[in-house]
Amino acid sequence: MAASAKLKGIFTPNLVPLDDAGEINEPELRRYTSWLIEHGVHGLYPNGSTGEFTRFTPEERRRIVAVMADEARGRVPILAGAAEANVRETIKACEYYHSLGVRAVAIVSPFYYKLSPQSVYAYFKEIGDHTPIDVTLYNIPMFASPIDVPTVERLSDECPRIVAIKDSSGDVPHMIRMIRAVRPRRPDFAFLTGWDPALMPMLLIGCDGATVATSGIVPEITRKLYDLTLAYEIDQARELQYKLVSLFDLMIYGADFPEGVRAALQLRGFRTGASRQPFSDDQRFKVETLGKSLACLLAEEGFAHEPIGGCPVGGAPVDPDQVARIVQGVLAELRGRGLA
């Protein structure tokens, strides 16, 4: 078995700041890395979904991890996303991240092609047998072939280098089944949730930690929620979980992912730059409206200033989709009456 410490705590899947030319903004990435550590996260998770890993070249992905590892200087462990397009390139990424001294890598199931459980097993078995660094399985069935419980059980039995799973399905019973199947035989095997709205319940049923996007915006809250839950301060933890869900819903459902994360991070004082993904004028307007709603939500916690014009009474954030539906409904009614 791997001798390194078990993965646990809050790992931040960080967004990567870009400059005006759309290139990696290394000074801002360094500042963001240190800020996250200073604000209480237990670890860093570059090249995850929030980090838009598919929008960077393999060389850029390696540079991102190298910069963050240099800036972290061992203050917290790094779980580096190492998913490439095929097994050979993924193992090469594992070898490079091992040379940087990062704690472990996270690897998503093969994406694009829909694979059977047998193929998913074979893919990870090949990696597990040839990686020099510890591997975290990454189950995100909305984007890649799912990793079922028998596959996790089999890989944990056969591959000592496979030491954890990050599950972003948000499925609590699925997590329970995995923990029951694996933990008795592999107590060193870690279970991480990647679903922010279920952070508290996942910790209560036995998860060791989480990789959650909200920790990149409010690391103070996610760290406190983690500590309170483990201390069984249930009432206080529950209140923080409710707040986290409000932020998550705005960021994830208010615009194309991860534009809500980008807008929120700007409100915390970071120069994120614009996404490499082109957007229409309507989408830009939607993100601008979302930013005002996020500002109101973060202002309630003292993390941002209220937008010009203030916030709704009671601080409730505006749902841009709801506003659009109301406007369209009013216009339809006026047209029906011949008034528009």
C-alpha positions in Angstrom: 0.0 0.0 0.0 1.1 3.6 -0.5 2.8 5.0 2.5 1.7 8.6 1.9 -0.9 10.3 4.1 -4.6 9.6 3.2 -6.3 12.2 1.1 -8.7 14.2 3.2 -10.2 17.6 3.7 -11.3 20.3 1.2 -9.4 20.3 -2.1 -10.1 23.3 -4.3 -10.7 22.7 -8.1 -9.3 26.1 -9.1 -10.1 28.3 -12.1 -7.1 29.5 -14.0 -6.7 33.2 -14.4 -6.0 34.4 -18.0 -4.5 37.7 -19.2 -5.9 40.0 -21.9 -4.4 37.8 -24.6 -6.1 34.7 -23.2 -2.8 33.2 -21.9 -2.2 31.8 -18.4 -1.7 34.7 -16.0 1.0 33.2 -13.9 1.3 36.1 -11.3 -2.4 36.0 -10.7 -2.4 32.2 -10.6 0.3 32.3 -7.9 -1.6 34.9 -5.9 -4.7 32.9 -6.1 -2.9 29.7 -5.0 -1.5 31.4 -1.9 -4.8 33.0 -1.1 -6.6 29.7 -1.1 -4.0 28.2 1.2 -4.1 31.2 3.5 -7.9 31.0 3.7 -7.9 27.4 4.9 -8.2 24.9 2.1 -6.6 21.5 2.9 -5.3 21.0 -0.7 -5.3 22.2 -4.3 -6.9 20.5 -7.3 -5.6 22.0 -10.6 -6.8 20.7 -14.0 -10.3 19.7 -12.8 -13.6 20.5 -14.5 -13.7 24.0 -12.9 -10.2 24.5 -14.1 -11.4 24.0 -17.7 -8.7 21.4 -18.4 -10.1 20.6 -21.9 -9.5 24.2 -22.9 -5.8 24.0 -22.3 -3.1 22.2 -24.3 -1.3 19.3 -22.5 1.8 21.6 -22.2 -0.4 24.3 -20.5 -1.9 21.8 -18.1 1.6 20.7 -17.0 2.6 24.3 -16.6 -0.4 25.1 -14.5 0.5 22.3 -12.0 4.2 23.3 -12.1 3.4 26.9 -11.2 1.0 26.0 -8.4 3.3 23.4 -7.0 6.2 25.9 -6.9 3.9 28.5 -5.3 2.5 26.1 -2.7 6.0 24.9 -1.7 4.6 21.9 0.1 2.2 23.9 2.4 -0.7 21.8 1.2 -1.0 18.6 -0.9 -1.8 18.9 -4.6 -4.2 16.5 -6.4 -3.4 17.2 -10.1 -5.9 16.4 -12.8 -4.0 14.1 -15.2 -6.7 13.0 -17.7 -5.4 13.0 -21.2 -7.0 11.6 -24.4 -5.6 8.1 -24.0 -3.8 5.8 -21.7 -0.2 6.5 -23.0 -0.5 10.2 -22.6 -2.2 9.9 -19.2 0.7 7.8 -17.9 3.1 10.3 -19.2 1.2 13.0 -17.3 1.4 10.9 -14.2 5.2 10.6 -14.6 5.6 14.3 -15.0 3.4 15.2 -12.0 5.3 12.7 -10.0 8.5 14.5 -10.9 7.0 17.7 -9.4 6.3 16.0 -6.1 2.6 16.4 -6.1 0.6 14.1 -3.7 -1.6 12.3 -6.3 -3.4 12.6 -9.6 -7.1 12.5 -10.4 -8.1 10.7 -13.6 -11.6 10.8 -15.2 -13.0 7.8 -17.0 -12.5 7.8 -20.7 -14.8 10.5 -22.2 -16.4 10.9 -25.7 -16.7 7.1 -26.2 -19.4 5.4 -24.0 -17.6 2.4 -22.5 -18.7 -0.7 -20.6 -17.7 -1.3 -17.0 -15.2 -3.9 -18.2 -13.5 -1.3 -20.4 -13.5 1.3 -17.6 -11.8 -1.3 -15.4 -9.2 -2.2 -18.0 -8.4 1.5 -18.6 -7.7 2.2 -14.9 -6.0 -1.2 -14.4 -3.5 -0.3 -17.1 -2.8 3.1 -15.4 -2.8 1.6 -11.9 -0.1 -0.9 -13.0 2.2 1.6 -14.6 1.8 4.9 -12.7 4.6 6.1 -10.3 2.2 8.3 -8.4 -1.0 7.6 -6.4 -4.2 7.8 -8.5 -7.7 9.1 -7.6 -10.5 7.7 -9.7 -12.8 10.5 -10.9 -16.4 9.5 -11.4 -18.4 12.2 -13.2 -21.1 10.3 -15.1 -22.6 13.5 -16.7 -19.5 13.9 -18.8 -17.7 10.5 -18.9 -18.2 6.7 -18.6 -19.5 6.0 -15.1 -17.4 4.0 -12.6 -19.7 1.5 -10.8 -19.2 0.0 -7.4 -17.9 -3.4 -8.6 -15.2 -1.6 -10.6 -14.1 0.5 -7.7 -14.0 -2.6 -5.5 -12.0 -4.6 -8.0 -9.5 -1.8 -8.7 -9.0 -1.1 -5.0 -8.2 -4.8 -4.4 -5.8 -5.1 -7.3 -4.0 -1.7 -7.6 -2.3 -0.3 -4.5 -1.5 2.9 -6.4 -5.2 3.6 -6.8 -5.9 5.2 -3.4 -9.1 7.2 -3.7 -12.2 8.1 -5.7 -13.7 11.5 -6.3 -17.4 11.1 -7.1 -19.3 14.1 -8.6 -22.6 12.3 -9.1 -24.1 13.7 -5.9 -25.6 10.2 -5.3 -25.5 9.6 -1.5 -26.6 5.9 -1.7 -24.0 5.3 -4.4 -21.3 6.7 -2.1 -22.5 4.6 0.8 -22.3 1.4 -1.3 -18.8 2.3 -2.4 -17.6 3.0 1.2 -19.2 -0.3 2.5 -17.6 -2.3 -0.3 -14.1 -0.9 -0.1 -13.3 0.5 3.3 -13.2 -2.8 5.3 -10.4 -4.0 2.9 -8.7 -0.7 2.2 -8.9 1.6 5.2 -6.3 3.8 3.5 -8.7 4.4 0.5 -10.2 7.9 0.5 -13.7 8.9 -0.6 -14.1 12.5 -1.8 -17.3 14.1 -3.0 -17.3 16.6 -5.8 -20.9 17.8 -5.3 -21.2 21.0 -3.3 -24.9 20.7 -2.4 -24.3 17.4 -0.6 -21.0 18.2 1.1 -22.4 18.0 4.7 -24.4 14.7 4.2 -21.5 13.2 2.3 -19.1 13.9 5.2 -21.7 12.5 7.7 -22.0 9.2 5.8 -18.2 8.7 5.8 -16.5 10.7 3.1 -13.0 11.9 3.9 -13.3 15.2 2.1 -14.3 17.0 -1.0 -13.3 18.8 -4.2 -15.9 21.5 -4.5 -16.0 24.6 -6.7 -17.4 26.8 -4.0 -14.2 26.4 -2.0 -12.5 28.4 -4.7 -14.8 31.4 -3.9 -15.6 31.0 -0.2 -12.8 28.8 1.2 -13.7 30.3 4.6 -17.2 28.8 4.5 -16.3 25.4 3.1 -13.5 24.9 5.6 -15.7 25.9 8.5 -18.5 23.6 7.2 -16.0 20.7 7.1 -14.8 21.4 10.6 -18.3 21.8 12.1 -19.6 18.7 10.4 -16.7 16.6 11.7 -17.2 18.0 15.2 -21.0 17.1 14.9 -22.0 20.7 15.4 -25.0 19.9 13.2 -27.2 23.0 13.5 -24.3 25.4 12.6 -23.0 23.1 9.8 -26.5 22.9 8.3 -26.8 26.7 8.1 -23.6 26.9 6.2 -24.7 24.1 3.9 -27.8 26.1 3.1 -25.7 29.1 2.2 -23.3 27.0 0.1 -26.3 25.6 -1.9 -27.5 29.2 -2.7 -24.1 30.1 -4.0 -23.7 26.9 -5.9 -27.1 27.2 -7.6 -26.3 30.7 -8.7 -22.8 29.9 -10.0 -23.7 26.6 -11.7 -27.2 27.2 -13.1 -27.0 31.0 -13.7 -24.7 30.6 -16.7 -22.8 28.1 -18.7 -20.3 26.4 -16.4 -17.9 27.7 -15.2 -18.8 31.3 -16.0 -20.6 31.7 -12.7 -17.4 30.6 -10.9 -15.4 33.2 -13.0 -17.8 36.0 -12.1 -17.8 35.1 -8.4 -14.0 35.0 -8.3 -13.8 38.4 -9.8 -15.9 39.7 -7.0 -13.3 38.3 -4.6 -10.7 40.5 -6.1 -9.0 38.3 -8.8 -8.3 39.3 -12.4 -9.6 36.1 -14.1 -9.7 37.4 -17.6 -12.3 36.2 -20.2 -13.0 32.6 -21.0 -11.4 31.0 -24.1 -14.9 29.8 -24.9 -16.6 32.4 -27.3 -20.0 33.7 -26.1 -22.9 35.4 -27.8 -24.1 38.9 -26.7 -27.0 37.3 -24.9 -24.7 35.1 -22.9 -22.5 38.1 -22.0 -25.6 39.9 -20.7 -26.7 36.9 -18.7 -23.2 36.7 -17.0 -23.3 40.4 -16.3 -26.8 40.0 -14.6 -25.5 36.9 -12.8 -22.6 38.9 -11.4 -24.9 41.4 -9.8 -26.8 38.5 -8.1 -23.6 36.9 -6.9 -22.4 40.3 -5.5 -25.6 40.5 -3.4 -25.1 37.0 -2.1 -21.4 37.5 -1.3 -22.2 40.9 0.2 -24.4 39.2 2.8 -21.3 37.4 4.1 -19.0 40.5 3.9 -17.1 39.0 1.0 -18.0 41.6 -1.7 -19.6 45.1 -2.1 -23.2 45.4 -3.1 -23.7 46.3 -6.8 -24.6 49.8 -7.9 -28.3 50.2 -7.2 -28.2 47.9 -4.2 -29.7 44.5 -3.7 -33.3 43.3 -3.2 -34.9 43.7 0.2 -33.6 40.9 2.4 -30.6 40.3 0.2 -32.3 37.7 -1.9 -30.4 37.2 -5.1 -32.2 37.8 -8.4 -32.7 34.8 -10.6 -32.0 36.0 -14.2 -34.0 33.2 -15.7 -37.0 33.9 -13.6 -36.8 37.6 -14.5 -36.6 36.7 -18.2 -39.7 34.4 -17.9 -41.7 37.2 -16.2 -40.7 39.7 -18.9 -41.7 37.3 -21.7 -44.9 36.5 -20.0 -45.8 40.2 -19.7 -44.9 40.9 -23.3 -47.0 37.9 -24.4 -50.0 39.2 -22.4 -49.6 42.7 -23.9 -49.4 41.3 -27.5 -52.5 39.2 -26.8 -54.3 42.4 -25.9 -53.0 44.3 -29.0 -50.9 46.6 -26.8 -47.4 45.5 -28.0 
